[in-house]
C-alpha cells in the first residue's frame, strides 16, 4: 500500500513537471508534501507505532487545533519578539559595519577575523551567557539571534560592495561622484543580490537561535520552553505541533524575504525566468 501510494504520486508529479505555467510549480511540491504526510499516517497506523515514539499527522493536527491559543502565544514570544527583533537589529548592524569595513582597510583586516571567531562560537555556549546578561525574557533571545545573523550578512555585504567593475567605478569618478554618491548609486545596488543571500540564510538562523536560546531560560511561554517542557511530559504531539509552527513560520519568513528580493533585484540575471 505504501509503495503503491508512492509510485502513484511519483507518476502524477512526473507528468505535471513536464507542463509549463505557474500551476505545475505549485502543484508538484504540494503533491509531494501531501504524499509524505499520507505515507507517514499510513506507516503509523499499519505498523502500530506508539504515539510516544512517533505520533500520526492527524494527531498532530488535532493537537494544533486544540492548542491554538498556546501556540499563538509561543509564536509571538519566540518568532515575533525574539527572532524578528534580533534579525532586524543584527542584519541592520551588519550592513552598517560592512560600510565601515569598506571605508577602512584596518577594520577589514581586524574586524572580519573577529567576526569569524564570533560566528564559530557554539550557540549552546552563547545562550546561557546572554540569559545571564539580559534576563529570561525575549531580550536575551534577541541578543543570541543578533550574534547568529550578524556574520553571514556581514560577509555577504562586504563581498557585494566589491562586486562592481573597475570601469563602472572609473565612470563614477569621471562624473566627480563622492564616495557616498558612488555607494548609493552604484555599489549598494550591485551588492543587493549578495545582501539578500545573507538575509535569506539569516531567516532560518534567527528562528533556530531563538528556539534554542529558550532551552536555557525563559518565562513560561515560547516555542523552546514548550518543547523542553513537553519532553518531560512525553507529549510528543505537542512537540511536533511546535515544530510544525516553527517550520511554517520559517518558510513564510524565507518566502517573504525572497519575494522582496524578486521585487527589488528584478534587474539581476538571477531573477530572470
N, C-alpha and C positions, 0 to 999 in steps of 0.2 A: 504493500500500500504506500509506504514512504517512497519507494523507488518510482512507482508509477506517478505519484504526485510530482516528484522532482523532474522526471522526464517530460511530463505534460507541460509543466511551467517552462521548462527549458525550450521545448518546441515552440510554444507561443512567443516567448521572448526572442527566439532566433528569427522568427518571421517578422515580428514587429521592428526589430533592429534594422531590417533592410529598408523599411519605409522612411520617407523624408517628411519633415514638418515638425512642429512643436509637440504634437500629441504623443508620438512614439518616445520622445525624450522624457516625458513624464510617466508614460505607462510602463516602460521597461523597468526602471528602478522600483516603481510601486508594486508591480507584479513580483519582482524578485524579493522584495521585503515581505510581502504578504505570504509568499511561498515559504520563506524561512520561518515565519510565525506559525503557519499551518503545520509544517514539519515538526516544530518544537511542541506544539499542542498534541499532535498525534503520538509523538515519541513518549511524552509524559504519560498519556492515557494508555497506550498499548503496552508499554513496559512497566507500568505501575510505579513510576519513580516517585519517591516520597517528596512531599512539598517542602520538607526541611532541606532536602538536597537541591531540588530544582522545581519551583512552582510553575504551573502552566501559565501561558499568556492570558488565558481567561481569568485565572485567579488574580493575576497582577492587575488586569484591567478593572476587576471588581474592587480590588483594594484602592486603586486610584479614584474610582468613582465614589467610594465611601470615605475617602480621606482628603477630599479637595481642600477644605479649609486649612488642614495641617500642611499639605503640600504647597499651597499658595504662600503660607507664612514662611515656610522654609525657603521657597524660591525667592521671595522678596529679601529675606535676610542674607542669603548666600549670593544669589546671582545679581540682584539689583544693587544692594548696599555694598557688599564686599567685592565681588568680581568686577562689576561695571565701574565703580568708583576707582578701584585700583587700576583698571585698564585705562581709563581716561587720563588719570594722573601719570601713570607710568609711561604711556605712549607719548603724551604731551611733553614730559620731561626728556624723553629720548630724542624727540625731534629737535628740541631746543639745544640739548647738549651736542647733537650731531652738527648743528650750525656752528657752535662754538669750536668744536673739533676741526671743522673745515676751515675756520679762521686762524687756527693756531697749530703749528707743527708740533709744538711742545705738548699740547693736550693730546694730539693724535698719537704721539709716541708713548705718553704716560698714562692716559686715561683708558684707552682701549684694552691694554693688558689687564688693568684693574677691573674693568667691566667683564672681561673674560673670566677672571678669577671669581667674581661675584656670581656670574651665571653658572659656574661649576659647583657652587655650594649646594648641598642637598636640601630639599625643601623640609625634610624631617628635622634638620638642624636649625633652619631659619625660623620655622613656625613657632617653636616654643619661646625663642628669644623675642620675637615680635609680640607674642601674647604677654610676656612679662613687661615689655616696654609700653604697649598701647592698650592693654586691658583685654578683657574677654569678649567684648562686643565686636562689631563688624570692622572697627578701625584697624585692629591687628590683622584681620584677613585682607583688608585692602593693602596694608603695608607689604604683606607677603606677595600679593599679586603685582605690586609695583616692582618688586625685586625680580620677579619671574619674567615680566613682559618687557622690562627696560632694555636688556641687552639685545634680544632679537630685533627689536625695532631700531635700536641704535645702529647695529651693524648694517642693516639693510638701508637705512637712511644715509649713512656715510658712504656706502657704495653707490647709492643713487646720485648723490651730489657730484660724484666723479664720472657720471655716465655721459656727460656731454662731450662732443668732439672738439678738438683744438680749433678747427675752422669756425665753429659756432662761437666759441669764446673770443676768438680774434675779431669776429664780426661785431660782437657787443663792445669790444674795446675800441673798434673803429668808430662806433656810434658814441663814444665817450660815456658809456654807461658806468655808473658806480657799482660797487660790489653788491649792494642791496638791490639795485635795479636788475643786475645780472642774475642774482639769486632768485628774485621773484618772477622775472620774465622768462628765464631760460632754464636755470639749473633745478629749481624746485619742480616745475612741470615735468622735466626729464626724470626726476627722482621719484615721481608718484608711483610708477609701477613697482619699484623696489620697496617703497614705503608700504604699499598695500600688501605686498608679500609678507612683510613683517607683521602688519596688523592682523592678517588672517592667521598667521601662526600664533599670535598672542591671544586670539579669541579662545582657543582651546586651553592654552596655558592658564589664562585668567580663571576660568571656572574650576579647573583641576586644582589650582593653587588655593582657591578659596575653600573648596570642599576639604582638602587635606588639612589645611590650617585649623579647621574646626574640630579635628580629632584631638587637638592639643589644648582645647579650652574654648568654650563658647557658652552663651546663655542657652536656655532650654529651647532653642529654635535654631533651624539651619539644616541643610542637607547633610553635612558631615556629622553633626550631632545626632541626627535621626538615624543615620546608617550605623553609627557607633552604638547607639542605644539599642537598635533592633538586633544587632549581632548577639548581645547578651540575652535577648528575649527569644532568639531563634525565629524571629519574624522575617523570614526570607521574602515574603511577598511585599512587605513594606520596603525592604532594601531594594528590591527590583523596581518598585514604584518610584523611589527616589532616583535610581539610575536612569529610568525612562524619562523622568522630568529633566534631569541633567543633560541627557543626550538630546532631547528635543530643544532645550534652551541653547545648548552649544551649537547645534545645527542651525537654529534660527539666527543666532548671533553671527555665525560664519556666513550664512546666506545674506544677511543684511550688509555686512562689510563687502561681500562680493558684488552685491547689487550696486552699492555706492561706487565701487571700483569701476564697474562697467559704465556707469553714468559719467564719471569724472575722467577716466582714461579711455574714452571711446575712440580716440585717435590712434592709440597704440596698436601695433600689429597683433599683439596677443589677444585683443578683443574682437578681431575681425573673424567672421564666420564664413 
